């Protein structure tokens, strides 16, 4: 009896312990469920949702850049891209190997994949291939069931519509090296040109798409989408056909062409040669191609029209002449006798014409580009006064054109030389300066501005972006002086003795201009005595630059133009004929545009 009671008590005790254990475990489970499903519902609901849904950032389409006639010069084209879920990135290597039978991966593509893997952005996808061809797309669709965690997206990427014609002025887009906005780590921004300067307006606003995936990361369907907002379209003063004509003329020339609207300040043409293909930058240029461009003998990345520095040569004589009339009260009828050279101190300064020009007044000196006449003027010119006067024609200062990387050139004076050369100014250096040589350096844009300001008597400023018509200030110069310089420029082109007579317009319109030869090397006394070598007899890089600047029509200026042809000889030989052809084209087709 005692044994039965004892056994019963043991069983009851064990049942009690087992029951209590079950109750405790049940309580713990219920508590945990309560904690997870009630107290932490928001947190774990989000985690569950994130495992089920994937986000793909949608980058905005850049605004179109238009010419003055609303023709697109930078637009966008569709780019089909292949993306992989981030959570599957450990399979990227084997995925690419499997894809290589249907999709071609270049070394550049593979390098880009490595960069994309390092990017920290909020998208759940990594791009592994851009620029898919239609054949590649079709093949992928046939085999897509083998790659359930890959996604094809249709993006809009920058496209430049006219080969290399606008590369320098429009610039290009690329990735920002350090992007604090992790959501938009792969957003392309303007790197140079108009693209950089107006990036805020062109870039647009991003969007996103939410996709549903199963537990294995396989994309099932699109849930919801917020479409990106395209950037703003930008209208410029550039004229497609004029820019194309200028680039055609510069095809075999290293140099620049600038055309400015004398009435609005609009830049109708800003051409630089050689150029580069900015479409190659749209999806990221390879290191090999970038190094080729950087190390190219003729530097195609340099925008010569605003950052190429050249001695203006005899085109600068227009400023010297204006200065002499306005500030020195020069007798414009007084003649000097040019014998081909002039002695000043212990040095002899030579005219470009060895036998001299004979007796010439100021108009004749501009018309025939007589150096000795201006050497004589230089004897009475203070370099500080001339330098200050020149700045109102943009020499030595930036024009503040609305694209980046413009250079201001050099307009020397005493303090400039003291600061940069640690020497005092010598009077003989003024003789070189007045003919646009020596330390004077300018850009093609600056020379064009000088011409436009002389043509109109107004302080014109250049603008790539089309804006409401500006009112430009009148320059503090007498009409008498300006009219005399204009008449002299007319004589350069239209009188038989003018240096640009062969390049006069064949239409009813007349142009006024000035030739220039920008000397690159110093000619020794021995060479002068034996005979100065011709341009084609010396090394290419030692040859003179050909310079010409002009405006037309003469009586009602519309276009101002400057041509620089590097190492091509005198201004009358190459630059003036190019300017003639471009101006005739512009006057024929675009004289009366609004």
PyMOL commands that set and color helices and strands:
alter all, ss='L'
color gray80, all
select helices_A, chain A and resi 2-39+41-52+86-99+107-118+134-146+167-170+182-184+193-197+199-202+240-249+278-281+287-294+304-307+313-327+362-368+371-378+383-391+414-421+427-433+444-456+479-494+501-503+525-530+535-537+540-542+575-590
alter helices_A, ss='H'
color red, helices_A
select strands_A, chain A and resi 53-58+65-66+72-85+125-129+150-160+173-175+188-190+207-213+219-226+234-235+255-261+267-273+336-338+341-344+347-350+358-360+511-518+545-552+559-565
alter strands_A, ss='S'
color yellow, strands_A
deselect
rebuild
show_as cartoon
